[in-house]
Amino acid sequence: MNSVVARILGAKAVKGAAVAALSVAAIGLAAPTSSAYNESTWYGGCRGYWYTTAGHGYCYNAQSPSASPETFLITYDCNYELDKQRFKHVDDGFVGTFDTYECTFKINSTHVNS
C-alpha cells in the first residue's frame, strides 16, 4: 500500500514541477522586453526619448533654436503605423517633459527640432 501512495505522490510532484517550469517559460516568452533610448544630441536644450511603445520630448534649459521662440517640432517614428508630428511651445529655460505620444506596436525613435 505504501508503494502505491508513494507512486501517486511522486507522480503529482513531477507533474507539479513540470507545470511550474512551463509557467515560468510562458511568462518569460510573453513578457515584453523594455528598452530605453534617447537622441544623442540636444537641440535648443531639448531632445527626444523613447521606450518600447512610447516617446516624449524633454528639455533641460530650453533655448530659442529659431525665429519662433521655444517652439519645437517633435516627431514620433512609429512602426507599422503613421508617424506623428506635433509643434509644442515651451517657455525659455523650461526643464521637464513637454510632450508624449504612444505608438500602438513599437516606436523606432523620437526626434526634436524646429
N, CA, C and O of each residue as an XYZ file, in Angstrom:
456
protein
N       0.805     -1.184      0.000
C       0.000      0.000      0.000
C       0.855      1.257      0.000
O       0.527      2.235     -0.672
N       1.947      1.233      0.750
C       2.824      2.389      0.796
C       3.437      2.697     -0.559
O       3.648      3.861     -0.898
N       3.723      1.660     -1.336
C       4.343      1.901     -2.638
C       3.363      2.554     -3.610
O       3.780      3.352     -4.450
N       2.075      2.236     -3.517
C       1.068      2.858     -4.377
C       0.944      4.340     -4.018
O       0.901      5.189     -4.908
N       0.885      4.654     -2.732
C       0.781      6.039     -2.279
C       2.032      6.816     -2.680
O       1.935      7.960     -3.125
N       3.197      6.205     -2.525
C       4.449      6.867     -2.901
C       4.489      7.152     -4.391
O       4.950      8.214     -4.810
N       4.004      6.202     -5.199
C       3.980      6.419     -6.657
C       3.034      7.558     -7.029
O       3.359      8.375     -7.890
N       1.877      7.617     -6.393
C       0.907      8.677     -6.689
C       1.475     10.037     -6.290
O       1.392     10.994     -7.060
N       2.045     10.125     -5.106
C       2.618     11.385     -4.656
C       3.811     11.794     -5.514
O       3.996     12.975     -5.809
N       4.610     10.825     -5.908
C       5.756     11.116     -6.775
C       5.316     11.620     -8.132
O       5.919     12.547     -8.673
N       4.280     11.028     -8.689
C       3.762     11.455     -9.992
C       3.197     12.869     -9.905
O       3.380     13.668    -10.823
N       2.515     13.179     -8.809
C       1.951     14.529     -8.642
C       3.067     15.563     -8.498
O       2.951     16.676     -9.012
N       4.143     15.202     -7.806
C       5.266     16.134     -7.644
C       5.922     16.416     -8.986
O       6.277     17.557     -9.281
N       6.083     15.379     -9.795
C       6.679     15.557    -11.128
C       5.784     16.423    -11.994
O       6.269     17.317    -12.687
N       4.479     16.168    -11.963
C       3.538     16.984    -12.738
C       3.568     18.438    -12.267
O       3.563     19.360    -13.082
N       3.599     18.633    -10.956
C       3.652     19.995    -10.418
C       4.905     20.732    -10.843
O       4.853     21.916    -11.175
N       6.041     20.030    -10.834
C       7.299     20.645    -11.262
C       7.248     20.990    -12.750
O       7.737     22.041    -13.166
N       6.657     20.103    -13.546
C       6.552     20.358    -14.983
C       5.666     21.573    -15.254
O       5.995     22.408    -16.097
N       4.540     21.673    -14.539
C       3.642     22.815    -14.711
C       4.350     24.109    -14.300
O       4.226     25.125    -14.984
N       5.085     24.078    -13.198
C       5.808     25.264    -12.747
C       6.860     25.691    -13.761
O       6.995     26.880    -14.048
N       7.602     24.742    -14.302
C       8.634     25.059    -15.290
C       8.019     25.638    -16.557
O       8.542     26.606    -17.109
N       6.916     25.059    -17.026
C       6.256     25.576    -18.222
C       5.663     26.965    -17.970
O       5.661     27.804    -18.871
N       5.166     27.216    -16.769
C       4.622     28.536    -16.439
C       5.702     29.601    -16.480
O       5.489     30.689    -17.014
N       6.859     29.290    -15.918
C       7.975     30.239    -15.940
C       8.406     30.522    -17.376
O       8.676     31.671    -17.728
N       8.470     29.489    -18.202
C       8.854     29.668    -19.609
C       7.833     30.523    -20.355
O       8.207     31.379    -21.157
N       6.544     30.294    -20.096
C       5.494     31.066    -20.771
C       5.554     32.527    -20.376
O       5.402     33.405    -21.225
N       5.773     32.799    -19.105
C       5.874     34.191    -18.655
C       7.081     34.860    -19.294
O       7.003     36.017    -19.706
N       8.189     34.146    -19.379
C       9.392     34.700    -19.996
C       9.200     35.022    -21.462
O       9.739     36.013    -21.954
N       8.440     34.200    -22.166
C       8.192     34.445    -23.588
C       7.156     35.543    -23.808
O       7.259     36.314    -24.763
N       6.169     35.615    -22.937
C       5.086     36.576    -23.134
C       5.437     37.968    -22.644
O       4.910     38.945    -23.176
N       6.288     38.094    -21.670
C       6.620     39.406    -21.120
C       7.466     40.193    -22.113
O       8.509     39.706    -22.549
N       7.040     41.397    -22.480
C       7.827     42.177    -23.430
C       9.117     42.686    -22.794
O       9.168     42.991    -21.603
N      10.136     42.766    -23.605
C      11.382     43.333    -23.111
C      11.304     44.843    -23.272
O      10.798     45.340    -24.278
N      11.790     45.547    -22.314
C      11.733     47.002    -22.332
C      13.063     47.562    -22.799
O      14.124     47.013    -22.504
N      12.991     48.655    -23.527
C      14.204     49.312    -23.980
C      14.015     50.814    -23.861
O      12.903     51.320    -24.009
N      15.092     51.519    -23.598
C      15.021     52.976    -23.476
C      16.177     53.596    -24.250
O      17.323     53.162    -24.129
N      15.864     54.614    -25.044
C      16.864     55.292    -25.866
C      16.607     56.794    -25.836
O      15.545     57.244    -25.406
N      17.581     57.556    -26.291
C      17.394     58.993    -26.453
C      18.248     59.481    -27.617
O      19.202     58.821    -28.031
N      17.884     60.653    -28.133
C      18.708     61.271    -29.176
C      20.083     61.556    -28.600
O      20.215     61.866    -27.416
N      21.092     61.452    -29.425
C      22.453     61.653    -28.922
C      22.789     63.132    -28.711
O      23.682     63.447    -27.925
N      22.102     64.031    -29.388
C      22.410     65.460    -29.246
C      21.186     66.230    -28.756
O      20.046     65.804    -28.942
N      21.450     67.368    -28.129
C      20.404     68.263    -27.654
C      20.150     69.314    -28.730
O      21.092     69.769    -29.378
N      18.905     69.701    -28.927
C      18.552     70.739    -29.879
C      17.828     71.845    -29.119
O      16.697     71.655    -28.672
N      18.475     72.993    -28.973
C      17.878     74.092    -28.223
C      17.591     73.730    -26.778
O      16.660     74.261    -26.172
N      18.387     72.830    -26.227
C      18.193     72.395    -24.848
C      17.199     71.269    -24.689
O      16.827     70.933    -23.565
N      16.753     70.671    -25.799
C      15.753     69.598    -25.740
C      16.176     68.424    -26.625
O      16.981     68.584    -27.543
N      15.630     67.256    -26.342
C      15.848     66.080    -27.187
C      14.736     65.068    -26.952
O      13.961     65.187    -26.003
N      14.670     64.072    -27.827
C      13.639     63.051    -27.738
C      14.111     61.817    -26.992
O      15.282     61.442    -27.049
N      13.184     61.204    -26.299
C      13.394     59.938    -25.600
C      12.325     58.963    -26.074
O      11.213     59.384    -26.390
N      12.631     57.685    -26.130
C      11.619     56.697    -26.476
C      11.908     55.376    -25.788
O      13.048     55.044    -25.464
N      10.826     54.636    -25.578
C      10.859     53.350    -24.895
C      10.272     52.304    -25.838
O      10.387     52.474    -27.052
N       9.679     51.283    -25.371
C       9.157     50.223    -26.219
C       8.069     50.734    -27.156
O       8.148     50.519    -28.366
N       7.065     51.400    -26.621
C       5.969     51.909    -27.458
C       5.721     53.406    -27.279
O       4.911     53.978    -28.007
N       6.389     54.046    -26.341
C       6.093     55.454    -26.038
C       7.323     56.334    -26.199
O       8.457     55.887    -26.031
N       7.072     57.594    -26.527
C       8.157     58.559    -26.642
C       7.751     59.874    -26.006
O       6.570     60.123    -25.766
N       8.744     60.719    -25.734
C       8.445     62.045    -25.217
C       9.599     62.997    -25.517
O      10.734     62.582    -25.751
N       9.273     64.272    -25.503
C      10.280     65.312    -25.630
C      10.650     65.801    -24.239
O       9.790     65.938    -23.369
N      11.910     66.056    -24.041
C      12.386     66.505    -22.729
C      13.336     67.678    -22.928
O      14.183     67.655    -23.821
N      13.192     68.690    -22.101
C      14.075     69.852    -22.167
C      14.861     69.993    -20.869
O      14.369     69.714    -19.776
N      16.083     70.430    -21.036
C      16.914     70.823    -19.902
C      17.422     72.215    -20.236
O      18.439     72.366    -20.913
N      16.709     73.237    -19.760
C      17.026     74.631    -20.049
C      16.791     74.952    -21.529
O      17.733     75.225    -22.273
N      15.512     74.915    -21.944
C      15.132     75.169    -23.334
C      15.545     76.574    -23.764
O      15.384     77.536    -23.014
N      16.075     76.681    -24.973
C      16.506     77.960    -25.556
C      15.904     78.097    -26.950
O      15.578     77.094    -27.586
N      15.757     79.322    -27.425
C      15.186     79.577    -28.748
C      16.096     79.031    -29.844
O      17.188     79.564    -30.042
N      15.682     77.984    -30.566
C      16.505     77.447    -31.646
C      16.262     78.126    -32.987
O      17.050     77.943    -33.915
N      15.188     78.907    -33.111
C      14.865     79.522    -34.399
C      14.145     80.849    -34.165
O      14.116     81.371    -33.051
N      13.570     81.376    -35.236
C      12.875     82.661    -35.149
C      11.665     82.594    -34.230
O      11.358     83.565    -33.539
N      10.976     81.458    -34.215
C       9.825     81.339    -33.303
C      10.326     80.830    -31.957
O      10.816     79.704    -31.868
N      10.210     81.635    -30.919
C      10.826     81.294    -29.636
C      10.272     80.018    -29.011
O       9.063     79.856    -28.845
N      11.172     79.138    -28.676
C      10.901     77.897    -27.959
C       9.762     77.061    -28.539
O       9.044     76.397    -27.791
N       9.589     77.085    -29.839
C       8.614     76.206    -30.469
C       9.377     75.074    -31.139
O      10.215     75.301    -32.011
N       9.076     73.863    -30.721
C       9.784     72.686    -31.224
C       8.845     71.796    -32.015
O       7.651     71.722    -31.723
N       9.383     71.128    -33.006
C       8.668     70.093    -33.745
C       9.172     68.767    -33.203
O      10.371     68.489    -33.232
N       8.256     67.958    -32.712
C       8.639     66.643    -32.206
C       8.015     65.586    -33.104
O       6.813     65.607    -33.371
N       8.851     64.663    -33.564
C       8.422     63.611    -34.488
C       8.542     62.258    -33.809
O       9.590     61.914    -33.263
N       7.458     61.495    -33.847
C       7.433     60.141    -33.299
C       7.415     59.174    -34.473
O       6.450     59.137    -35.237
N       8.471     58.399    -34.619
C       8.599     57.426    -35.712
C       8.057     56.087    -35.241
O       8.745     55.338    -34.548
N       6.806     55.787    -35.625
C       6.144     54.548    -35.213
C       6.381     53.436    -36.236
O       6.562     53.693    -37.426
N       6.375     52.218    -35.753
C       6.493     51.038    -36.600
C       5.075     50.564    -36.940
O       4.226     50.503    -36.050
N       4.803     50.232    -38.193
C       3.517     49.686    -38.650
C       2.355     50.663    -38.567
O       1.207     50.228    -38.658
N       2.590     51.960    -38.400
C       1.518     52.947    -38.409
C       2.090     54.303    -38.809
O       3.309     54.470    -38.867
N       1.237     55.251    -39.080
C       1.690     56.575    -39.493
C       2.460     57.251    -38.375
O       2.102     57.152    -37.201
N       3.527     57.942    -38.764
C       4.296     58.709    -37.786
C       3.465     59.906    -37.328
O       2.551     60.341    -38.028
N       3.785     60.423    -36.169
C       3.065     61.568    -35.612
C       4.027     62.724    -35.430
O       5.137     62.537    -34.933
N       3.608     63.932    -35.834
C       4.397     65.147    -35.632
C       3.548     66.172    -34.900
O       2.356     66.320    -35.169
N       4.183     66.879    -33.969
C       3.482     67.916    -33.213
C       4.400     69.118    -33.010
O       5.606     68.966    -32.815
N       3.817     70.307    -33.057
C       4.527     71.522    -32.657
C       4.163     71.804    -31.214
O       2.988     71.775    -30.848
N       5.160     72.076    -30.396
C       4.929     72.381    -28.986
C       5.720     73.610    -28.587
O       6.851     73.803    -29.034
N       5.131     74.431    -27.755
C       5.774     75.649    -27.256
C       6.134     75.453    -25.790
O       5.318     74.979    -25.000
N       7.352     75.818    -25.434
C       7.786     75.795    -24.034
C       8.404     77.149    -23.711
O       8.890     77.845    -24.602
N       8.383     77.511    -22.461
C       8.963     78.781    -22.023
C      10.483     78.699    -22.001
O      11.063     77.623    -21.852
N      11.109     79.852    -22.151
C      12.566     79.935    -22.096
C      13.057     79.398    -20.744
O      12.558     79.793    -19.691
N      14.031     78.499    -20.792
C      14.576     77.910    -19.575
C      13.789     76.735    -19.032
O      14.105     76.230    -17.954
N      12.758     76.280    -19.762
C      11.913     75.173    -19.306
C      12.729     73.913    -19.076
O      13.630     73.594    -19.852
N      12.407     73.197    -18.000
C      13.018     71.904    -17.690
C      11.891     70.909    -17.457
O      11.007     71.149    -16.634
N      11.918     69.795    -18.178
C      10.922     68.744    -17.974
C      10.400     68.176    -19.270
O      10.864     68.537    -20.351
N       9.430     67.281    -19.159
C       8.787     66.653    -20.309
C       7.771     67.625    -20.892
O       6.957     68.192    -20.163
N       7.822     67.818    -22.223
C       6.893     68.767    -22.828
C       5.912     68.139    -23.792
O       4.998     68.828    -24.245
N       6.049     66.880    -24.127
C       5.072     66.209    -24.982
C       5.291     64.713    -24.895
O       6.421     64.259    -24.711
N       4.212     63.938    -25.026
C       4.314     62.480    -25.037
C       3.385     61.917    -26.103
O       2.379     62.531    -26.458
N       3.737     60.743    -26.606
C       2.903     60.053    -27.586
C       3.186     58.562    -27.482
O       4.309     58.153    -27.185
N       2.159     57.752    -27.729
C       2.338     56.305    -27.671
C       1.940     55.676    -28.993
O       0.834     55.898    -29.487
N       2.846     54.888    -29.567
C       2.563     54.121    -30.771
C       1.890     52.804    -30.356
O       2.093     52.328    -29.240
N       1.103     52.229    -31.244
C       0.371     51.020    -30.905
C       1.289     49.814    -30.728
O       1.131     49.056    -29.771
N       2.244     49.629    -31.637
C       3.066     48.415    -31.615
C       4.492     48.672    -31.115
O       4.953     48.020    -30.178
N       5.176     49.613    -31.741
C       6.576     49.865    -31.410
C       6.939     51.271    -31.889
O       6.414     51.750    -32.895
N       7.823     51.912    -31.174
C       8.336     53.210    -31.597
C       9.797     53.033    -31.984
O      10.563     52.388    -31.268
N      10.180     53.608    -33.118
C      11.564     53.493    -33.594
C      12.431     54.625    -33.069
O      13.607     54.411    -32.774
N      11.873     55.829    -32.946
C      12.637     56.971    -32.441
C      11.724     58.147    -32.165
O      10.574     58.178    -32.603
N      12.251     59.111    -31.435
C      11.590     60.392    -31.190
C      12.627     61.465    -31.476
O      13.743     61.413    -30.961
N      12.252     62.442    -32.302
C      13.217     63.456    -32.730
C      12.663     64.856    -32.444
O      11.497     65.139    -32.720
N      13.502     65.718    -31.893
C      13.099     67.093    -31.578
C      13.921     68.060    -32.421
O      15.148     67.973    -32.442
N      13.256     68.983    -33.119
C      13.904     70.076    -33.850
C      12.885     71.195    -34.014
O      11.839     71.186    -33.365
N      13.190     72.168    -34.890
C      12.220     73.269    -35.072
C      11.643     73.240    -36.462
O      10.813     74.083    -36.804
